[in-house]
Amino acid sequence: MLDTLRKHSKSALIYVFFCIIIVVFVFSFGPGSGGCRSGSKEGGSGETYAAMVNGETIPYADFQATYARIYKDYQNRAGGAFTEELARSIRLRDTVLDQLIDRELLAQSALEHGIAVSDQELAESIHKAFSYEGKFDPENYKLIIERQLGMTVWQYEEQERRRLAAQKMIASVLSSAKVSDDEVKAEFVREKEKLDLGFVKFAPAAYKAEVARPDDAAVDAYVKANAAKIEETYKSNSYRYRKPKRVKARHILVKVDEKATEAQAEAAKKKLVELKTKIAAGADFADEAKAVSEDTATKDKGGDLGEFGPGAMDPMFEKAAFALKVGEVSEPVRTRYGFHLVKVEEIKPEENKALKDVEKELAVELLIDEAAKAAARNKAVETLAQVKAGKTLEELWPPEPKKDEPSQAFKFDVGGAKPAASSTGPFSPSNDYVPQIGVDATLSRAVLGLDEKKPVADQPFEVNGSFFVVVLKSHEKPDFKQLEEKMDEFRDKARQKKAGEQLDTFLKALKEKAKIDKNQSFLSGSAMPGAGVIDG
């Protein structure tokens, strides 16, 4: 395979692109996806498996890399507002693993249908992914695969071949998507019919501060009467009680480009060897980090990385950190960013609290949650009565003043905000999703029945644990004359939508007949991957 790439590395023909499949997936099939093929329950490096799909392993390392990439993307798009706690609340780990399972099923189905990928197609894909300024360097490609992805070139090229086969399988499924005129009309209505709703959200978290802590008698009674509920809560929040070994560490980074010469790499390494000798003789690690480190994120903090657990850092960095004792300084560690010295300042052992140790703590939390939820519900009922009597939401719950904030792709609602009048903005009522509120079929059906004569919903709606009072602001009906002018445009949109539905149906069928074994202890948090990486 490397010979093929060398042969075509300067040829214009290598830039010929084959069919790009237009499918919306949560995660790409890009380089670094997949994992070593293995029928065991161990990943390619002996790590615990994340899932088994018809006997094929999705290794922990594969999941870890994908999760870290997606987590970091969420953080970037949310302006730093996305946290590990929020990741757990939206079950991001489950979503990532489900996507990896879907990808594996598609790859296996492609093989079953005789879909093959030629050496030329494989060479073109790799050349496109690993070229720099239009040039492909086979040696640099090999270095990235072995050091950054932690696998052999053969292993990577086999999984890349499977990825391309899966893309062909997707193309085959999507090619049969055809739509009728009625489906085109439905797509037009979906896009052109718009509702705009005013609402106030009553979140239980906003009322927790008003709830008194239950006394011991109430807690004991709750434990006896709600053992099953307490156990279920314990299991769903096991990450709070089962924590892997963690370390608190500092580091000093000397940057080295991945394409650096051997001499440049040795010079950087030598600099840290000399620095380690200086530290061993009494120099303060934090002071040296402030003076020498090239990691702009931690330099001013004396290289302080805080506390982290498995999966939070570059694999080579993490391996070195977890091998140290408190106070020890590592030898220079090579990562994609350069060379590091690592010093561990504290080691926190693995934690594993049993249900009996925390059942009263959970009972207190559940009692407070239930009381706060009742308070939120009562306030929503009270507000609805006032609106029906002639008050407006804005009068009752004035909107929050607008702040000048940098534009963000999306924001995360932590659920503790005080009630305030807001609006959905215009949206299509063709499915059960209502912007800023959530997915709820009862709410979706109810708002379609609102009009000028009856602009207020009959009841508060509970969505994702919060209560909403909803009123109609406007309802825009579609103009079918526009459809005659843009029939082709909406036929394409309807076809794309149907293609996505066909792919979903195809994947559902694959899952129904597949043997899928998810590592439940892994998903529950006992092998919890982190999301950060050392970033110079």
C-alpha positions in Angstrom: 0.0 0.0 0.0 2.8 2.4 0.8 4.4 1.6 -2.5 1.1 2.6 -4.3 1.1 5.9 -2.4 4.7 6.6 -3.2 4.0 5.9 -6.9 1.2 8.4 -7.0 2.4 11.0 -4.5 3.2 13.6 -7.2 0.4 12.6 -9.7 -2.5 14.9 -10.4 -4.7 11.8 -10.8 -4.6 11.2 -7.1 -6.8 14.3 -6.6 -9.7 12.7 -8.4 -12.6 12.5 -5.9 -15.0 9.7 -5.9 -18.6 10.0 -4.8 -19.2 12.0 -1.7 -22.1 10.6 0.3 -24.4 13.4 1.6 -25.6 12.0 4.8 -25.9 13.8 8.1 -24.2 11.8 10.9 -23.4 12.9 14.4 -19.8 11.8 13.9 -17.6 11.5 10.8 -16.0 8.4 9.5 -12.7 10.2 9.4 -9.1 9.0 10.1 -8.7 7.6 13.6 -12.1 6.0 13.5 -12.6 2.3 13.7 -10.1 0.3 15.7 -8.0 -2.8 15.4 -10.1 -5.8 14.3 -10.2 -8.3 17.1 -12.6 -10.9 18.3 -11.5 -10.7 21.9 -12.9 -8.5 24.7 -9.7 -6.6 24.8 -8.8 -3.6 22.6 -5.7 -3.5 20.5 -3.5 -2.4 23.4 -5.1 -4.7 26.0 -7.6 -2.1 27.1 -11.2 -3.0 28.1 -13.6 -3.2 25.2 -16.3 -0.6 24.8 -18.7 -2.9 22.8 -18.7 -6.1 20.8 -20.7 -6.1 17.5 -21.2 -9.6 16.0 -17.9 -10.7 17.6 -16.0 -7.6 16.4 -14.5 -5.4 19.1 -14.9 -1.6 19.5 -11.9 -1.0 21.7 -11.8 1.4 24.7 -9.1 3.4 22.9 -11.3 3.9 19.8 -14.2 5.1 21.9 -11.9 7.3 24.0 -10.4 9.1 21.0 -13.8 9.7 19.4 -15.4 10.9 22.7 -12.5 13.3 23.4 -12.8 14.8 19.9 -16.6 15.3 20.2 -16.4 16.6 23.8 -13.8 19.2 22.7 -16.0 20.2 19.8 -18.9 20.7 22.1 -16.7 22.8 24.4 -15.5 25.0 21.5 -19.0 25.5 20.2 -20.4 26.3 23.7 -17.7 28.8 24.6 -16.5 26.7 27.5 -20.0 26.2 29.0 -20.0 22.5 28.3 -18.8 20.4 31.2 -18.4 16.7 32.1 -21.5 17.0 34.2 -23.5 18.2 31.2 -22.0 15.5 29.1 -23.3 13.0 31.5 -26.8 14.6 31.7 -27.2 14.3 27.9 -25.7 10.8 27.9 -23.0 11.8 25.5 -21.0 8.6 26.1 -24.0 6.5 25.1 -24.5 8.6 22.0 -20.9 8.3 21.0 -20.9 4.5 21.5 -24.1 4.1 19.6 -22.6 5.9 16.6 -19.5 3.7 16.7 -21.8 0.7 16.7 -23.8 2.0 13.7 -20.6 2.5 11.8 -19.4 -1.0 12.6 -22.7 -2.5 11.5 -22.5 -0.6 8.2 -19.0 -1.9 7.6 -20.0 -5.5 8.2 -23.1 -5.1 6.0 -20.9 -3.8 3.1 -18.8 -6.9 3.3 -21.9 -9.1 3.3 -23.2 -7.4 0.1 -19.9 -7.9 -1.7 -19.0 -4.2 -1.6 -15.2 -3.9 -2.2 -12.7 -1.0 -2.1 -9.8 -1.0 -4.6 -6.2 -0.2 -3.7 -6.5 2.9 -5.8 -9.6 4.2 -3.9 -7.8 3.5 -0.6 -4.7 5.3 -1.8 -6.7 8.4 -2.9 -8.5 8.6 0.5 -5.3 8.3 2.5 -3.5 10.8 0.3 -6.3 13.3 0.7 -6.3 12.9 4.5 -2.6 13.0 5.1 -1.3 15.5 2.5 0.2 18.8 3.7 0.2 21.8 1.4 -0.7 19.4 -1.4 2.2 17.0 -0.8 2.1 13.5 0.7 5.0 12.3 2.7 4.8 8.5 3.3 7.3 8.6 6.2 5.3 11.3 8.0 2.1 9.3 7.3 3.6 6.3 8.9 4.8 8.3 11.9 1.4 9.8 12.5 -0.3 6.4 12.3 2.1 4.7 14.7 2.6 7.6 17.2 -0.7 9.5 17.2 -3.2 6.7 16.5 -1.2 4.0 18.2 -1.6 1.3 15.5 0.4 -0.2 12.6 0.0 1.1 9.0 -1.5 -2.2 8.1 -4.1 -2.0 10.8 -5.0 1.6 9.9 -5.3 0.8 6.2 -7.6 -2.2 6.9 -9.9 -0.1 9.0 -9.8 2.7 6.4 -10.8 0.2 3.7 -13.8 -0.8 5.9 -14.7 2.8 6.3 -14.8 3.4 2.6 -16.8 0.2 2.2 -19.3 1.5 4.7 -19.7 4.7 2.7 -20.5 2.7 -0.4 -23.1 0.8 1.6 -24.7 4.1 2.6 -24.7 5.2 -1.0 -26.4 2.0 -2.0 -29.2 2.5 0.6 -29.7 6.1 -0.2 -29.8 5.6 -4.0 -33.3 4.1 -3.8 -34.9 7.1 -2.2 -37.9 8.3 -4.4 -40.7 10.7 -3.4 -44.3 11.3 -4.5 -45.9 14.7 -5.1 -47.7 14.4 -1.8 -44.4 13.9 0.0 -43.1 17.0 -1.7 -46.1 19.0 -0.6 -45.7 17.7 3.0 -42.0 18.9 2.9 -43.2 22.3 1.7 -45.7 22.6 4.5 -43.1 21.5 7.0 -40.8 24.3 6.0 -43.3 27.1 5.4 -45.8 26.7 8.2 -44.5 28.5 11.2 -45.6 28.9 14.8 -44.2 31.4 17.3 -44.9 30.7 21.0 -44.4 32.7 24.1 -43.6 30.7 27.2 -42.3 30.7 30.8 -40.3 27.8 32.1 -40.6 26.7 35.7 -37.6 24.5 36.5 -37.6 22.6 39.8 -33.9 23.6 40.3 -35.0 27.2 40.6 -37.0 26.3 43.7 -34.5 24.1 45.5 -33.2 26.9 47.7 -36.7 27.3 49.1 -37.0 23.7 50.2 -36.1 22.9 53.8 -33.8 19.9 54.4 -35.9 16.9 55.5 -35.4 15.6 59.1 -34.0 12.3 59.9 -37.4 10.6 60.5 -38.6 11.7 57.0 -35.3 10.4 55.5 -35.6 7.0 57.2 -39.2 6.6 56.2 -38.3 7.5 52.6 -35.5 4.9 52.5 -37.9 2.2 53.7 -40.7 3.1 51.3 -38.5 3.8 48.2 -35.7 1.3 48.1 -36.1 0.5 44.4 -36.1 4.2 43.4 -33.0 4.9 45.5 -31.2 2.0 43.9 -32.2 3.1 40.4 -30.9 6.6 41.2 -27.7 5.1 42.6 -27.1 3.1 39.4 -27.9 6.0 37.0 -25.5 8.3 39.0 -22.8 5.7 39.6 -20.1 8.0 38.2 -20.4 10.0 41.5 -19.6 7.0 43.6 -17.2 5.0 41.3 -14.2 7.1 40.4 -11.0 5.8 38.8 -7.6 6.6 40.1 -6.8 10.3 39.5 -3.6 12.4 39.8 -2.8 16.0 40.3 0.1 17.0 38.2 2.2 19.8 36.6 4.1 19.7 33.3 6.7 21.6 31.4 6.4 21.5 27.6 9.1 22.1 24.9 7.3 22.1 21.6 8.5 19.9 18.7 6.7 19.8 15.4 5.6 16.3 14.3 7.7 16.9 11.2 10.8 17.9 13.1 14.1 16.3 12.3 15.7 13.8 14.6 18.3 16.5 15.5 15.6 19.0 16.5 13.8 16.4 18.6 17.0 15.4 20.3 17.7 19.0 21.1 14.3 19.5 22.8 14.7 16.3 24.7 18.2 17.3 25.9 16.8 20.6 27.1 14.4 18.8 29.4 17.0 16.2 30.6 19.1 19.1 31.7 16.1 20.8 33.3 15.2 17.6 35.2 18.8 17.5 36.6 18.4 21.1 37.7 15.1 20.3 39.5 16.6 17.2 41.2 19.3 19.6 42.5 16.6 21.7 44.2 15.1 24.0 41.6 11.3 24.5 42.0 9.3 22.7 39.3 6.6 25.4 39.1 9.1 28.2 38.8 10.9 26.4 36.0 7.6 25.8 34.2 6.8 29.6 34.4 10.2 30.3 32.9 10.6 27.6 30.3 7.3 25.8 29.4 5.8 26.5 26.0 2.3 25.5 27.0 0.6 28.9 27.0 -2.5 27.4 28.8 -0.5 26.3 31.9 2.8 28.3 31.8 1.6 31.2 34.1 0.2 28.6 36.6 3.5 26.9 36.9 2.4 24.1 34.6 -0.5 23.2 36.8 -2.9 20.7 35.1 -5.2 20.2 38.0 -6.7 16.8 38.7 -7.3 14.3 35.9 -8.2 10.7 35.4 -7.9 8.1 32.7 -8.6 9.3 29.2 -8.1 13.0 29.9 -4.7 13.4 28.4 -2.6 12.3 25.5 -2.1 8.5 25.9 1.7 8.7 26.2 1.5 11.6 28.7 -1.1 9.8 30.7 0.9 6.6 30.9 3.9 8.5 32.2 1.9 10.5 34.8 0.1 7.4 36.2 3.4 5.6 36.6 4.9 8.2 38.9 4.8 8.4 42.7 4.0 11.7 44.5 6.8 14.1 44.1 8.5 12.2 41.3 9.4 13.8 37.9 9.3 11.8 34.7 11.8 11.4 32.0 11.0 13.5 28.9 7.7 12.2 27.4 7.1 12.6 23.6 3.6 13.5 22.4 2.2 15.1 19.3 2.9 18.5 20.9 6.6 17.9 21.8 8.4 16.7 24.9 7.1 17.1 28.5 8.4 16.7 32.0 5.7 15.6 34.3 5.5 15.9 38.1 2.8 14.3 40.2 1.8 16.2 43.3 -1.1 14.1 44.5 -2.6 10.7 43.8 -6.3 10.1 44.5 -7.1 6.3 44.7 -10.0 4.7 43.0 -13.3 5.3 44.9 -16.2 2.8 45.0 -19.0 3.7 47.4 -21.6 1.0 48.0 -25.4 1.8 47.9 -25.7 1.3 51.7 -23.1 4.0 52.2 -25.0 6.7 50.3 -28.7 5.6 50.5 -29.6 8.3 53.0 -27.7 10.9 51.0 -29.7 10.0 48.0 -33.0 9.9 49.9 -32.3 13.6 51.0 -31.7 14.6 47.4 -34.8 12.8 46.1 -37.0 14.4 48.8 -35.7 17.8 48.0 -36.1 17.2 44.2 -39.7 16.1 44.7 -40.5 19.1 46.8 -38.9 21.5 44.3 -40.8 19.9 41.5 -44.1 20.3 43.3 -43.3 24.0 43.9 -42.5 24.5 40.2 -45.7 22.7 39.2 -47.8 24.8 41.6 -46.2 28.1 40.3 -47.0 27.1 36.7 -50.6 26.3 37.5 -50.9 29.7 39.3 -49.4 31.5 36.4 -51.7 29.9 33.9 -54.7 31.0 35.9 -53.5 34.6 35.9 -52.9 34.5 32.1 -56.4 33.2 31.5 -57.7 36.1 33.7 -56.0 38.6 31.4 -52.4 39.0 32.5 -49.5 38.6 30.1 -46.5 36.5 30.6 -44.3 39.6 30.3 -46.2 41.3 33.1 -46.0 38.3 35.4 -42.5 37.3 34.6 -40.5 40.1 32.9 -37.9 38.9 30.4 -34.3 38.9 31.3 -32.4 41.9 30.0 -30.4 41.1 26.9 -26.7 41.0 27.3 -24.0 41.7 24.7 -22.5 38.2 24.4 -20.3 36.7 21.7 -22.4 34.6 19.2 -22.4 30.9 20.0 -23.7 28.0 18.0 -25.7 26.8 21.0 -26.0 27.2 24.7 -26.7 24.7 27.4 -29.4 25.3 29.9 -28.4 24.1 33.4 -32.0 24.3 34.5 -31.6 26.6 37.5 -32.6 29.9 35.9 -35.5 31.9 37.5 -38.7 32.0 35.5 -38.8 34.7 32.8 -41.0 35.3 29.7 -39.4 34.1 26.5 -40.3 33.0 23.0 -39.5 30.1 20.7 -39.1 32.2 17.6 -40.8 31.0 14.4 -40.5 27.2 14.0 -42.0 24.4 12.0 -44.7 22.4 13.9 -44.3 19.3 11.6 -42.6 17.2 14.3 -42.8 17.0 18.1 -39.8 19.4 18.7 -40.5 22.9 20.1 -37.4 25.1 20.2 -36.1 26.0 23.7 -38.7 23.7 25.2 -38.0 20.2 23.9 -39.6 17.2 22.3 -43.1 16.4 23.5 -46.0 15.0 21.4 -48.7 16.3 23.8 -47.4 19.8 23.7 -46.9 19.7 19.9 -50.5 18.6 19.3 -51.9 21.2 21.7 -50.1 24.2 20.2 -51.5 23.4 16.7 -55.0 23.9 18.2 -54.2 27.4 19.4 -55.6 30.4 17.4 -56.6 34.1 17.8 -59.7 33.1 19.7 -57.9 30.6 21.9 -54.3 31.7 22.3 -53.6 30.1 25.7 -53.0 26.4 26.2 -55.4 24.7 28.6 -52.7 23.3 30.9 -49.0 23.6 31.9 -46.8 21.0 30.1 -44.1 19.0 31.7 -41.1 18.5 29.4 -37.8 17.1 30.6 -38.8 17.6 34.2 -39.7 21.3 34.0 -43.1 22.9 33.6 -44.1 25.3 30.8 -47.0 27.8 30.4 -47.5 28.4 26.7 -49.3 31.1 24.6 -49.6 31.6 20.9 -47.8 34.7 19.4 -48.3 34.0 15.7 -49.2 31.2 13.2 -48.0 31.6 9.6 -49.8 29.4 7.0 -48.0 28.2 3.9 -48.8 29.8 0.4 -49.0 26.9 -2.0 -48.4 29.2 -5.0 -44.8 29.3 -3.9 -44.6 25.5 -4.2 -45.5 25.6 -8.0 -42.5 27.9 -8.5 -40.1 25.8 -6.4 -41.2 22.3 -7.0 -37.8 20.9 -7.9 -36.1 22.5 -4.8 -38.6 21.0 -2.5 -38.5 17.6 -4.3 -34.8 17.5 -3.6 -35.4 18.4 0.1 -38.1 15.7 0.4 -35.7 13.2 -1.2 -32.9 14.0 1.2 -35.2 13.6 4.1 -36.6 10.3 2.9 -33.0 9.1 2.2 -32.2 9.8 5.9 -35.3 7.9 7.0 -34.3 4.9 4.8 -30.9 4.9 6.3 -32.4 4.9 9.8 -34.7 2.0 8.9 -31.8 0.1 7.4 -29.7 0.6 10.5 -32.6 -0.4 12.7 -32.9 -3.7 10.8 -29.2 -4.4 11.2 -29.4 -3.8 14.9 -32.4 -6.1 15.3 -30.5 -9.1 13.9 -27.1 -8.2 15.3 -25.5 -9.5 18.5 -24.4 -6.3 20.3 -22.7 -6.4 23.7 -22.1 -3.0 25.3 -19.8 -2.9 28.3 -22.2 -1.7 30.9 -19.6 -1.1 33.6 -17.8 1.0 31.1 -20.9 3.1 30.3 -21.9 3.4 33.9 -18.7 5.2 34.7 -16.3 2.7 36.2 -14.1 3.2 33.2 -14.9 6.8 32.5 -13.1 8.4 29.7 -12.1 12.1 30.0 -12.4 14.6 27.3 -9.4 16.9 27.4 -6.0 16.7 25.9 -2.7 18.4 26.5 -2.8 21.3 24.1 0.3 23.3 23.5 
